[in-house]
Amino acid sequence: MSRERPLVIVNPKAGGGFSERKTARLIGAVSEGLGEVDLAFTEAPRHATALARAAALDGRTLVVAFGGDGTVSEVVAGLLEAREVQDHAPATELAIVPRGTGGDLRRTLELPHDIVEAARHARDRAARTIDLGRATFTTADGTSETRPFVNVASFGFSSAVAARANESSKSFGPKVAFLGAVVRTLAGYQNTEVSLEIDGAPPLRRKVMLGALGNGRFFGGGMQICPDAKLDSGALSFVTVGDFSPAYTLTHIHRLFAGTHLSLPDVHASVVRAVRVTPVDPQARVPVELDGETPGYLPATFEIVPAALRVRF
């Protein structure tokens, strides 16, 4: 492998999985756009993190994430780990060839749908510096874990939907998969009262259906949950959706896709640098979602990491 060639980290399970023929066709498209590349295929969860970390420590100048939002998030975690080891090393740049269920980061970055065109973007675009989010949450075994997120972190109903959507068929597309997960999750979901500590202010209580912290604008297969979020603002967009009933949610879900929900009653939006979220009921199991993955539960702290990543888009 050459340090000058881009390393393309491929998630073979993204977008429904790769057959041998499909793999050859898709990798051919990436090479057509990027030129000569090195390939690395992920074999297990968090493998992309290890591959990206090793590439950055080896001095690779460009790492390309070929997969969905979860793959991108894992690659970013590896790049950050490498930087912690080598503080003064040149930052490895990230590019993205999107292929996955939700594609919400692709929407925020306005990347092409076509693989060849996305790969050309990765080759030709100058890198831009963006912020990252960082979440410290509670794992299933009660320990604490910290992970970055590139796009959106959320808690509550949206996290339960993400977990259900990740387990469902995507044969009719991501929007249908997420809408189906919304309907199925609504049937038994109970909204939760949480305590919010925002930028060091005294705690406030709010009964919520969900909360989202956006570095990017979209989640849930195209819902514009944080329409005012900017990737380089130095802050997170914090949106909470209040004590909505299932009927009210279904009636107004189109406004989530359009990004016009901020004017609804009991929807709150603010710009924050750090938020600590704790269930008022200590027995409540409120899931946390990061870039489409559901790694843990509240209590959790979400904070901005300004100017943390160089991305070509």
Protein Blocks (a to p, Z undefined) as FASTA:
>chain_A
ZZkbccddddfkgghiaafklmmmmmmmmmmmnopadddddfbehklmmmmmmmmmnopa
bdcdeddfklmmmmmmmmmmmmmmmmmbccdddddddddfkommmmmnopafblklmmmm
mmmpccddddddddddddfkopacddddfkbgcehjllmmmmmmmmmcfklojklmmmmm
mmmmmmmpccddddddeehiacdddddfbdcddfblbeehipafblmbcfklopacdddd
ddddfklmmmmmmmmmnopmmmpghiacdddfbdcdddfblmbccdddeehiafbccddd
ddddehkbccdZZ
